[in-house]
């Protein structure tokens, strides 16, 4: 982490230069140029390439030194050796660089080039994201340096999630998935080999960023553990930070070394660091998506006491098991709560936790179970809606939503099924309630909201 230099300009640049710009459709530099236009970047764009006088409607410059204005961000899309040559030259007007180029320490012959790049950071004070990265996708300031065309990876709407990742492919994958899920993105930073800017720098920025409600970390390795924990702690004090750690086993560590040149450490050290910093760790890509989905809908809760309501007994049992495995509490109903609830439920309902409304479930029964549970201290509810009972109508969506809003406590919907079920799921989602198709996913989401994550600490 380079604490001496500010990096805010990366997220609100007045000017962007594309070094190695090309007019040829399909080339990486041309894709980046077009993506900046499509997203509506409103600063100055400077294509740099001595071969051309113009690229499209933009004047093309022979070098960075030819531009009189200060360049906030120079995006390099050139072979690694040429990047070094240019940065060794007259670049006094450049504040920061995003180096998309690969061929640095992730390959054996490129290690010395990365050492030279590191020297340049110290000598010239240029802040660098990368190399071997995609750079920044920013829905707030409308920046898109990702070299993937928009028709191949959708760009999500503006929202509250910010993502930090060493992996460019992960950045594209999660961006595309969030667009499909309707989850809004604030900022994504793909920082690759992190010769300068690393996750600690980014966490420092995001901790103060009003546009970011919660942060997702995809981590292969952390070089400076103390700074990481300090900056992560600062960030988690203000907003949730979720992490997925890859390269936990020997095969994964080997893959990470060949991918970004990352040197991992024992997984137990990372787990301890996450716990100390207040980071919520999730297990695997599905756990990560569940976390994003639930945090996009709800704020964190203080307690971990879960009320389970279902109209199918078996699914409630599996949820109770999953809750226990993830450190959540599924406390039994008190005698007073049973007495108050029993007259409001269908005959033969199970007044325990899980509450099983059986095949006689009604819209009103769901409301009653939620109301009594929230009045009696439950922090969060996981509600399974199986659409078999003929007494159940689309009105149950409004009744569940009413209970949730009345008591200001989160309700996670679990509704597995086919075409009709998915149609009804859109009604829940339209009310701001996230819907999960498996009991395990719903419980993982509840664990994230309570700060437990999907791995026991």
Residue pairs with C-beta under 8 A, 6 or more apart in sequence:
1 198
1 200
1 201
1 204
1 224
1 227
1 231
2 121
2 127
2 196
2 197
2 201
5 125
5 127
7 96
7 127
7 197
7 201
7 205
8 205
9 72
9 73
9 95
9 96
10 72
10 73
10 96
10 98
10 127
10 129
10 136
10 197
11 136
11 138
11 140
11 141
11 143
11 187
11 205
11 209
12 141
13 43
13 72
13 73
13 96
13 141
13 143
14 43
14 44
14 70
14 72
15 43
15 44
15 45
15 46
15 69
15 70
15 71
15 72
15 73
16 36
16 41
16 43
16 44
16 45
16 46
16 71
16 72
16 73
16 74
16 75
16 143
16 145
17 45
17 46
17 47
17 48
17 61
17 64
17 67
17 71
17 73
17 74
17 75
17 94
18 29
18 32
18 33
18 45
18 46
18 47
18 48
18 74
18 75
18 77
19 48
19 49
19 64
19 74
19 75
19 76
19 77
19 78
19 83
19 86
20 29
20 48
20 49
20 76
20 77
20 78
20 82
21 29
21 30
21 33
21 47
21 48
21 49
21 52
21 55
21 60
21 77
22 29
22 30
22 49
22 55
23 30
23 52
23 55
23 56
24 30
28 77
28 100
28 147
29 77
29 147
30 55
31 147
31 148
31 149
32 75
32 77
32 100
32 144
32 145
32 146
32 147
33 45
33 47
33 55
33 56
33 58
34 149
35 144
35 145
35 146
35 149
35 150
36 45
36 143
36 144
36 145
37 45
38 144
38 150
39 139
39 142
39 143
39 144
39 155
40 142
41 141
41 142
41 143
41 144
42 142
43 72
44 69
45 58
46 58
46 61
46 67
46 71
47 55
47 58
47 59
47 60
47 61
48 60
48 61
48 62
48 63
48 64
48 74
49 55
49 60
49 61
49 62
50 62
50 63
52 60
53 59
53 60
54 60
61 67
63 86
63 89
63 90
64 71
64 74
64 86
64 90
64 91
64 93
64 94
65 89
65 90
65 91
65 93
67 93
68 93
69 93
70 93
70 94
70 95
71 93
71 94
71 95
72 95
72 96
73 95
73 96
73 97
73 98
74 91
74 94
74 96
74 97
74 98
75 97
75 98
75 100
75 135
75 145
76 83
76 86
76 97
76 98
76 99
76 100
76 101
76 130
76 131
77 100
77 101
77 147
78 86
78 101
79 101
79 103
80 101
80 102
80 103
80 104
80 110
80 113
80 131
81 103
81 113
83 99
83 101
83 117
83 131
84 113
84 116
84 117
84 120
87 97
87 117
87 120
87 124
87 126
88 116
88 120
91 124
91 126
92 124
94 126
95 126
95 127
96 126
96 127
96 128
96 129
97 126
97 127
97 128
97 129
97 130
98 128
98 129
98 130
98 133
98 135
98 136
98 145
99 117
99 128
99 129
99 130
99 131
99 132
99 133
99 192
99 195
100 130
100 131
100 133
100 134
100 135
100 145
100 147
101 130
101 131
101 132
102 110
102 131
102 132
103 110
103 113
103 131
103 132
104 110
104 111
104 113
104 114
104 117
104 131
104 132
104 193
104 195
104 261
105 111
105 113
105 114
105 193
105 260
105 261
106 132
106 193
106 258
106 259
106 260
106 261
111 261
114 131
114 193
114 195
114 261
117 128
117 131
117 195
118 195
118 196
120 126
120 128
121 127
121 128
121 195
121 196
127 196
127 197
128 195
128 196
128 197
129 135
129 136
129 189
129 191
129 192
129 196
129 197
130 191
130 192
130 193
130 194
130 195
131 192
131 193
131 195
132 168
132 192
132 193
132 260
133 168
133 190
133 191
133 192
133 193
134 145
134 146
134 147
134 148
134 168
134 171
134 172
134 190
134 192
135 145
135 146
135 189
135 190
136 143
136 144
136 145
136 187
136 188
136 189
136 190
137 143
137 144
137 145
137 146
137 155
137 171
137 175
137 185
137 187
137 188
138 144
138 186
138 187
138 188
139 155
139 156
139 157
139 158
139 159
139 184
139 185
139 186
139 187
140 158
140 186
140 187
140 211
144 155
146 153
146 168
146 171
146 172
146 175
146 190
148 172
153 172
153 175
153 176
154 175
154 176
154 179
154 180
155 175
155 179
156 175
156 178
156 179
156 183
156 184
156 185
157 179
157 182
157 184
157 185
158 184
158 185
158 186
159 183
159 184
159 185
159 186
159 213
159 296
160 184
160 186
160 211
160 212
160 213
160 214
160 296
161 178
161 183
161 184
161 185
161 186
161 212
161 213
161 214
161 215
161 216
161 292
161 295
161 296
162 185
162 186
162 187
162 188
162 189
162 206
162 209
162 211
162 212
162 214
162 215
162 216
163 171
163 174
163 175
163 185
163 187
163 188
163 189
163 215
163 216
163 218
164 188
164 189
164 191
164 199
164 202
164 203
164 206
164 215
164 216
164 217
164 218
165 171
165 174
165 188
165 189
165 190
165 191
165 217
165 218
166 190
166 191
166 192
166 193
166 194
166 218
166 219
166 220
166 221
166 259
166 260
166 262
167 190
167 218
167 220
167 259
167 260
168 190
168 192
170 190
170 218
171 188
171 190
174 188
174 216
174 218
174 288
174 292
175 185
175 188
177 289
178 184
178 185
178 292
181 289
181 292
181 293
182 429
183 292
183 293
183 296
184 296
186 209
186 211
186 212
186 213
187 206
187 209
187 211
187 212
189 197
189 202
191 197
191 198
191 199
191 202
192 260
193 260
193 261
194 223
194 260
198 222
198 223
198 224
198 228
199 217
199 219
199 222
199 228
199 231
200 224
200 227
200 228
200 230
200 231
200 232
201 231
203 215
203 228
203 231
203 232
203 234
203 235
203 241
204 231
204 234
204 235
206 212
206 215
206 235
206 239
207 231
207 234
207 235
207 237
207 238
207 239
212 239
213 239
213 295
214 239
214 240
214 241
214 242
214 295
215 235
215 239
215 240
215 241
215 242
216 241
216 242
216 243
216 244
216 288
216 291
216 292
217 241
217 242
217 243
217 244
217 279
218 243
218 244
218 246
219 243
219 244
219 245
219 246
219 270
220 246
220 247
220 256
220 259
220 260
220 262
220 264
221 247
221 256
221 260
221 262
221 263
221 264
221 265
222 228
222 265
222 270
222 273
223 263
225 269
225 273
228 273
228 277
229 273
229 276
229 277
232 241
232 273
232 277
232 278
232 279
233 276
233 277
233 278
235 241
236 277
236 278
236 279
237 278
240 280
240 295
240 300
240 448
240 451
241 277
241 278
241 279
241 280
242 279
242 280
242 281
242 282
242 288
242 291
242 292
242 295
242 448
242 453
243 274
243 279
243 280
243 281
243 282
244 281
244 282
244 283
244 284
244 285
244 287
244 288
245 267
245 270
245 271
245 274
245 281
246 252
246 256
247 253
247 255
247 256
247 262
247 264
248 267
249 267
252 264
253 264
256 262
256 264
257 263
257 264
271 281
271 455
271 457
273 279
274 280
274 281
274 457
275 457
278 451
280 291
280 448
280 451
280 452
280 453
281 453
281 454
281 455
281 457
282 288
282 290
282 291
282 444
282 448
282 453
282 454
282 455
283 453
283 454
283 455
284 454
286 441
286 444
287 444
287 453
287 454
290 436
290 441
290 444
290 445
290 448
290 454
291 444
291 445
291 448
291 453
291 454
293 434
293 436
293 445
294 410
294 412
294 434
294 445
294 446
294 448
294 449
295 448
295 449
296 434
297 410
297 432
297 433
297 434
298 410
298 434
298 449
300 449
300 450
300 451
301 379
301 380
301 409
301 410
301 449
301 450
302 379
303 379
303 380
303 450
304 327
304 328
304 329
304 379
304 450
304 452
305 328
305 329
305 331
305 377
305 378
305 379
305 380
306 323
306 328
306 329
306 330
306 378
306 379
306 380
306 381
306 382
306 446
307 353
307 355
307 369
307 370
307 373
307 374
307 378
307 380
307 381
307 382
308 316
308 319
308 320
308 323
308 330
308 353
308 354
308 355
308 381
308 382
308 384
309 354
309 355
309 357
309 366
309 369
309 370
309 373
309 381
309 382
309 383
309 384
310 316
310 319
310 354
310 355
310 356
310 357
310 383
310 384
310 386
311 356
311 357
311 358
311 359
311 361
311 384
311 385
311 386
311 388
311 389
311 392
312 356
312 384
312 386
312 388
313 350
313 354
313 356
313 358
315 384
315 386
315 414
315 416
315 439
316 354
316 355
316 356
316 384
317 354
318 439
318 440
319 354
319 382
319 384
319 414
319 439
319 442
319 443
320 330
320 353
320 354
322 439
322 440
322 443
322 444
323 329
323 330
323 443
323 446
323 447
324 330
325 456
326 443
326 444
326 447
326 452
326 453
326 454
326 456
327 447
327 452
327 456
327 457
328 443
328 446
328 447
328 450
328 452
330 353
330 354
331 353
331 378
332 352
332 353
333 341
333 351
333 352
333 353
333 355
333 376
334 376
336 376
337 351
337 372
337 373
337 376
338 351
338 352
340 372
341 351
341 355
341 368
341 369
341 372
342 349
342 351
344 364
344 365
344 368
344 369
344 372
345 351
345 355
345 357
345 365
345 368
345 369
346 357
346 358
346 360
346 361
346 362
346 365
346 391
347 360
348 358
348 360
349 355
349 356
349 357
349 358
349 360
349 365
350 356
350 358
355 369
355 373
357 365
357 366
357 369
358 389
359 388
359 389
360 389
360 391
361 389
361 391
361 392
362 389
362 391
362 392
362 396
363 392
363 393
363 395
363 396
363 398
363 399
364 399
366 383
366 385
366 396
366 399
366 400
366 403
367 399
367 400
367 402
367 403
370 381
370 383
370 400
370 403
370 404
370 407
370 411
371 403
371 406
371 407
373 381
374 381
374 403
374 406
374 407
374 409
375 407
378 409
379 409
379 450
380 409
380 410
380 411
380 412
380 446
380 449
380 450
381 404
381 409
381 410
381 411
381 412
382 411
382 412
382 414
382 442
382 443
382 446
383 400
383 411
383 412
383 413
383 414
384 413
384 414
384 415
384 439
384 442
385 392
385 396
385 413
385 414
385 415
385 424
386 415
386 416
386 417
387 415
387 417
387 420
387 421
387 424
394 424
394 427
397 424
397 427
397 428
397 431
398 431
400 411
400 413
400 428
400 433
401 411
401 431
401 432
401 433
403 411
404 410
404 411
404 433
410 449
411 433
412 433
412 434
412 436
412 442
412 445
412 446
412 449
413 425
413 428
413 433
413 434
413 435
413 436
413 442
414 435
414 436
414 437
414 438
414 439
414 441
414 442
415 421
415 424
415 425
415 428
415 435
415 436
415 437
416 437
416 438
416 439
417 437
425 435
428 434
428 435
429 435
434 445
436 442
436 445
444 454
447 453
447 454
448 454
